Amino acid sequence: MTIPIFIAASIAEIAGCFAFWAWWRLDKSVLWLVPGILSLILFAWLLAQAETDAAGRAYAAYGGVYILASLGWLWLAEGVRPDRWDMIGAVICLGGAAIILFAPRAT
């Protein structure tokens, strides 16, 4: 269940952060902050649901998923296609996230 939670959390975080970006950088209405704040609250709640033994480990593993989701946002929402360096970086980050999340640990 952790991977779907990370995916949902990344969408909520990116949407919330973009609402602030739109207000601050794109001169959108201050009302954009309302769904932005709600989305960031949803993000925090979702990430707290991740089944890991430590919060810091959940955040670290989540980072790789967030990077990939951010590149998806770049392409789908902003119309900028990620280049090969973006994709290489995302693969490296996902590899690191997988190691953090799935490594066998002594209990």
C-alpha positions as CSV (number, residue, x, y, z in Angstrom):
1,M,0.0,0.0,0.0
2,T,3.0,2.4,0.4
3,I,3.6,3.0,-3.3
4,P,-0.1,4.1,-4.0
5,I,0.0,6.3,-0.9
6,F,3.3,7.9,-2.2
7,I,1.7,8.5,-5.6
8,A,-1.4,10.1,-4.1
9,A,0.7,12.2,-1.7
10,S,2.9,13.4,-4.6
11,I,-0.2,14.5,-6.6
12,A,-1.6,16.4,-3.6
13,E,1.8,18.0,-2.8
14,I,2.4,19.1,-6.3
15,A,-1.1,20.5,-6.7
16,G,-0.9,22.4,-3.4
17,C,2.5,23.8,-4.2
18,F,1.4,24.8,-7.8
19,A,-1.5,26.7,-6.3
20,F,1.0,28.8,-4.4
21,W,3.2,29.1,-7.5
22,A,0.2,30.3,-9.5
23,W,-0.8,32.9,-6.9
24,W,2.7,34.2,-6.4
25,R,4.4,33.8,-9.8
26,L,1.4,33.8,-12.3
27,D,-0.6,36.5,-10.6
28,K,-3.6,34.3,-10.0
29,S,-6.3,35.2,-7.4
30,V,-5.4,34.8,-3.7
31,L,-8.3,32.3,-3.7
32,W,-6.0,29.8,-5.3
33,L,-4.5,29.4,-1.8
34,V,-7.6,27.8,-0.4
35,P,-7.4,24.6,-2.5
36,G,-3.6,24.8,-2.2
37,I,-3.7,24.7,1.6
38,L,-6.3,21.9,1.5
39,S,-4.2,19.9,-0.9
40,L,-1.1,20.3,1.3
41,I,-3.1,19.1,4.3
42,L,-4.2,16.1,2.3
43,F,-0.5,15.5,1.3
44,A,0.6,15.5,4.9
45,W,-2.1,13.2,6.0
46,L,-1.4,10.7,3.2
47,L,2.3,10.6,3.8
48,A,1.6,9.9,7.5
49,Q,-0.3,6.8,6.4
50,A,2.9,5.2,4.8
51,E,3.8,1.9,6.4
52,T,7.4,2.5,7.4
53,D,9.2,2.2,10.7
54,A,10.4,5.8,10.8
55,A,9.1,9.1,9.4
56,G,12.4,10.2,8.0
57,R,12.7,6.9,6.0
58,A,9.2,7.5,4.6
59,Y,10.1,11.0,3.6
60,A,13.3,9.9,2.0
61,A,11.7,7.1,0.0
62,Y,8.8,9.4,-1.0
63,G,11.3,11.8,-2.5
64,G,12.0,9.6,-5.5
65,V,8.3,9.2,-6.2
66,Y,7.9,13.0,-5.9
67,I,10.6,13.6,-8.4
68,L,9.0,11.4,-11.0
69,A,5.5,12.9,-10.3
70,S,7.0,16.4,-10.7
71,L,8.3,15.5,-14.1
72,G,4.9,14.2,-15.0
73,W,3.4,17.5,-13.9
74,L,6.0,19.4,-15.9
75,W,4.9,17.5,-19.0
76,L,1.1,17.2,-18.5
77,A,0.2,20.4,-16.7
78,E,2.9,22.8,-18.0
79,G,3.4,21.4,-21.5
80,V,7.2,21.0,-21.1
81,R,8.5,17.6,-22.1
82,P,11.1,16.2,-19.7
83,D,14.5,15.7,-21.5
84,R,16.7,12.7,-21.2
85,W,18.6,14.2,-18.2
86,D,15.4,14.7,-16.3
87,M,14.6,11.0,-16.9
88,I,18.0,9.8,-16.1
89,G,17.9,11.7,-12.8
90,A,14.4,10.4,-12.0
91,V,15.6,6.8,-12.6
92,I,18.5,7.3,-10.3
93,C,16.3,8.8,-7.6
94,L,13.7,6.0,-7.9
95,G,16.5,3.5,-7.5
96,G,17.6,5.2,-4.3
97,A,14.0,5.3,-3.1
98,A,13.5,1.6,-3.8
99,I,16.7,0.8,-1.8
100,I,15.5,2.8,1.1
101,L,12.0,1.4,1.1
102,F,12.6,-2.2,0.3
103,A,16.0,-3.0,1.8
104,P,15.9,-5.8,4.3
105,R,16.3,-4.5,7.8
106,A,17.1,-6.2,11.1
107,T,14.1,-5.9,13.4
